[in-house]
Amino acid sequence: MRKVFYIILTAVITGIAGAQETRKEFTSPPSRYDTLANSDSVPEVYAIEARFERVVVLRLKYGTDLLEGIEKWTKGNGIRNAVIIAGTGSVTSFHYHAISNLGFPTRNIFVQNDSSPADIVSMNGYIVNGRVHTHVTFTDADKAFGGHLEQGTGVFTFAIVTLGVLPDTADLSRIDDKNYR
């Protein structure tokens, strides 16, 4: 009986160890902008007005890398500017990063788990000059978590992502520039 207990215990520990999250923290290289104060020439709030040219609903199938799939589709279809309005679905693995400090230079914690299922409960962001910048919220049975989506997030059942495509003339170049302050 004791031998069976140790075999089961080893199997459980091995199974848990295989599904562990990795967390790596990185500090962005210092920038000359890190020590600059806010500029009076940059408004506290500014607006970009544009109408959607169309709304596109993407469906990504099982096994697709979520970020790579969005990137490939938008590039292949010439999408320069868009708003990621929503996203839903499930994943077999996840990879995201989040800010982990309050000052410059910024530090990010990258969280990855290659064998943990989760639901996508929210997704939003932008496509700026062809570059996908999306944030995602996942949930499992115990918690919600997420941040900036990274490659390495595998679609499980499916993922649905809704894009509001903006005209190419919409200037989003400063919308996510941390140095424009």
N, C-alpha and C positions, 0 to 999 in steps of 0.2 A: 504494500500500500504506500509506503514511504517513497519507493522508487517512482510510482505513478505520479505522486504529488510533485516530485522534483522535475519530472518530464513535463507535466502540465505547467508548472511554474516557469520553467525555461522557455516553453513555447509562448506563454503569455508575455514574458519579458522581451523575448526576441521580436514578437509581433508589435509590441508597443514601441520598441526601439526603432523598428523599421518605419514607423509612421511619425517620427518626431519632427517637429518644426526646427528649421534652422533660422537663426536671427543673426544678421551681420550689420554692424553699424559703420557708416562711411561719412567722413566729413568732406564737404565740397572743397575743392582747392580755393584758397583765399582769392578774393577778387578786389580790384581797386575800388569797387563800389561798396564793399562791406563796411567801410568806416565813414562813408559819406552820409550826411544828413539828408532828409527829404528836401527836394527842390521846390521852391515856390512856383516854378514854371510847370510843374506836373500837378494837374488838378487832383483834389481828393477823390473825386468820382468823375468818370467820363463815360459817355454812352456811344455805342456804335449802333446805328439804326439800319436795319435791313429786313427784308421780307424773305421768308423761305421760298426758294424756287420750287422745291418739292420736298416731300417727306418720303424717306426710304426705310423700309423695315428689313433688316438683315436677319437671316437664320443661319446659325453655325451648327454643324452637325457634330456628333460624338467624335472625340479624338482630336478635334481641331484646337490649335492654340488660340485662345480667345483674342489676345492682342494682335498676334500675327494675322489672324483671319480678318480682323477689321482693317489692319494696315494694307493687306494685299487687295481687299475689295476696293477700298477707297482709292488706292493708287491705280489699280486697274481700270477704274471708272472715272478717273480724272477729277476726283473730289478734292478741291483745295481748302474750302472753308465749310464747316458744318458745326452744328450743335448736337452733341449726343444727348438726346432727350430722355431716354430710358433704356433699361436693360433688365433682363430676367433670365432665369435658367438654372442650370446646376453644373458643378465642376467636380472633377476627380482629383484635382490638385490646384494649389493656388500659389501665386507669387505677387507680392505687392510691396510698396514701401510707403513709409509715413515719416513726417518730420519728427525729430526727437530732441530738439532744443529750441531755445527762445531767442538766440542771437546769431549774428553772422560771424564766420561762415556757417552755412546750414549743415546740420547733420541729419542723416536719414537712416532709419532702421529698415532693412530689407528682410521680409518674412517670407519663408518658402516652406511648403509642405507638399511633397510629391505623391503622397498617398492618403490624403484626407478629403473626403467628400464635403461639399458645402453647397448651399443654394445661393444664387445671386439674387439679392432682394432689391438692389438699386444700382444704377450705373448712370453716370453723367459725365460731361466734359466737353471738349472741343476738338475740332480738327482745324489746325492753324497752319496755313500755307502747306497743306499736305501732311503735317505732322500730327499724329494722334496723341492727344493728352486726355486720358480718361481716368476717372476715379470709380471705385467699385466698393459696394458693401456686400459682404458675404455673411451667412449665418449657418451655424450648425445647431445641434440640439441644446447647446449651453449658452451661446453668446453670438453677438454680431461683431464683425471686425472688418477691416479693410483699409484702403488708401489708394495710392496711385498704382494702377494696374501695370504689371511687368510681364514679360514673356515667361512662359512656363506655367500658365494657367490652362489646364486641359478641360475642354468641354465634356460634360457627361451626357445627360439625356439630349440636351440642345441648349443653345443660348439665342436669345432674340435681342437685337440692338436696334433702336430706332434713332435715325439721323434726320435732323432738319438741315437740308442742304442750303447754304447761303451763296449769293453770287460771288464770283471770283474777285469782284471789285471791293468787297467788304474787307476793310483793313483791320485784321485781328493781330497784327504783328506785335503789339505791346500788351495784349490782353493777359498773357501769362509770363511777362518779363519781370522777374523779381527785382531787377536793377532799375526799373522805371519807377522812381519814387522821388 
